[in-house]
Amino acid sequence: MNEATPPRPYATLVGRALVAAGILGFCYSSGFSTGNAVKRESEEVLGLLAVNGWHNLIHIATGLLGLAAAAYAARTYALALGLAYTLIAIWGFLVTDDGFGSLISTVPVNTEDNFLHLILGLTGLAAGAATKPGGAAKRRRPARSRRERAA
């Protein structure tokens, strides 16, 4: 599949962005605290997005998965990540209190994180829905000439 269907650039761009965000996040917070310490030991990247070591690892893992899936399973990646991030955003909005919360008392999230997760999720679902299952449309073979048919 050499055509750039919507899921392919999604997987590539989001994959790169998530890997970069995970690496950048370690510059702010590399702690792997859990429970009540999550809020105390998390930092905000650029003053906006709450991160800790667990959050950074998840971003790196899902980003690397996107880069690996871009060539062969981009639609599946876009739909799966889109659904996962949409559900995580909804869950994050439910647990966020006074602009901050944590998922499973491990991954810090704030309101800005939730909106970013929602955007990633909805664009993933849109990219996956924009392509038919099985990849790009099949290419038509050029018409064969009479000589080719006779051979």
FENDAGI-V190606 format. One record per residue. N is the residue number from 0. SS is DSSP state (alpha for helix, beta for strand, coil for the rest). PSI is psi as a letter, one per 20 degrees, with the letter a starting at -180 (none if undefined). D_LAST is the distance of its C-alpha to the last C-alpha in Angstrom with 1 decimal. Layout:
# FENDAGI-V190606
n: {N	N}
ss: {SS	SS}
psi: {PSI	PSI}
d_last: {D_LAST	D_LAST}
This chain:
# FENDAGI-V190606
n: {0	1	2	3	4	5	6	7	8	9	10	11	12	13	14	15	16	17	18	19	20	21	22	23	24	25	26	27	28	29	30	31	32	33	34	35	36	37	38	39	40	41	42	43	44	45	46	47	48	49	50	51	52	53	54	55	56	57	58	59	60	61	62	63	64	65	66	67	68	69	70	71	72	73	74	75	76	77	78	79	80	81	82	83	84	85	86	87	88	89	90	91	92	93	94	95	96	97	98	99	100	101	102	103	104	105	106	107	108	109	110	111	112	113	114	115	116	117	118	119	120	121	122	123	124	125	126	127	128	129	130	131	132	133	134	135	136	137	138	139	140	141	142	143	144	145	146	147	148	149	150}
ss: {coil	coil	coil	coil	coil	alpha	alpha	alpha	alpha	alpha	alpha	alpha	alpha	alpha	alpha	alpha	alpha	alpha	alpha	alpha	alpha	alpha	alpha	alpha	alpha	alpha	alpha	alpha	coil	coil	coil	coil	coil	coil	coil	coil	alpha	alpha	alpha	alpha	alpha	coil	beta	beta	beta	coil	coil	coil	beta	beta	beta	coil	alpha	alpha	alpha	alpha	alpha	alpha	alpha	alpha	alpha	alpha	alpha	alpha	alpha	alpha	alpha	alpha	alpha	coil	coil	coil	coil	alpha	alpha	alpha	alpha	alpha	alpha	alpha	alpha	alpha	alpha	alpha	alpha	alpha	alpha	alpha	alpha	alpha	alpha	alpha	alpha	alpha	alpha	coil	beta	coil	coil	beta	beta	beta	beta	coil	coil	coil	beta	beta	beta	beta	alpha	alpha	alpha	alpha	alpha	alpha	alpha	alpha	alpha	alpha	alpha	alpha	alpha	alpha	alpha	alpha	alpha	alpha	alpha	coil	coil	coil	coil	coil	coil	coil	coil	coil	coil	coil	coil	coil	coil	coil	coil	alpha	alpha	alpha	alpha	alpha	coil}
psi: {o	i	q	n	r	h	h	g	h	g	g	g	g	h	g	g	g	h	g	g	g	g	g	h	h	h	h	g	p	j	q	l	q	r	b	i	i	g	g	h	j	q	r	p	p	k	j	g	p	p	q	a	g	g	g	g	h	g	g	g	g	h	g	h	g	g	h	h	i	h	h	h	l	g	g	g	g	g	g	g	h	g	g	g	h	g	h	h	g	g	g	g	h	h	i	p	p	k	j	q	a	q	p	k	k	g	o	q	q	a	g	g	g	g	g	g	h	g	g	g	g	h	h	g	h	g	g	h	h	i	p	q	q	j	b	r	q	q	q	q	q	q	p	q	r	h	g	h	h	h	none}
d_last: {29.7	30.3	31.8	35.6	36.5	40.3	40.9	39.5	42.1	44.7	44.2	44.2	47.2	49.2	48.5	49.7	52.7	53.8	53.6	55.6	58.1	58.6	59.3	61.6	63.3	64.4	66.3	68.4	68.7	67.7	70.0	68.8	71.8	71.7	74.1	76.7	76.1	72.7	74.4	76.8	74.2	71.3	70.9	69.3	66.5	67.5	70.2	67.8	65.7	67.5	66.0	66.9	65.2	63.5	62.3	60.9	59.1	57.5	56.2	54.8	53.1	51.5	50.5	48.8	47.1	45.7	44.5	42.7	41.2	40.1	36.6	35.8	38.4	39.9	40.0	41.8	44.2	45.0	45.7	47.7	49.7	50.2	51.7	53.7	55.2	55.9	57.8	59.6	60.6	62.1	63.8	65.1	66.6	68.4	69.9	70.7	74.4	76.1	72.7	72.2	71.0	69.1	66.3	67.3	70.3	67.9	65.8	67.8	66.6	68.3	67.6	65.5	63.3	62.9	61.7	59.2	57.9	57.6	55.6	53.3	52.9	52.2	49.7	47.9	47.7	46.6	43.8	42.6	42.9	40.9	37.7	35.9	35.8	32.8	32.8	31.3	29.1	25.5	23.4	20.9	17.3	16.4	14.5	10.8	10.2	8.7	6.3	5.3	5.5	3.8	0.0}
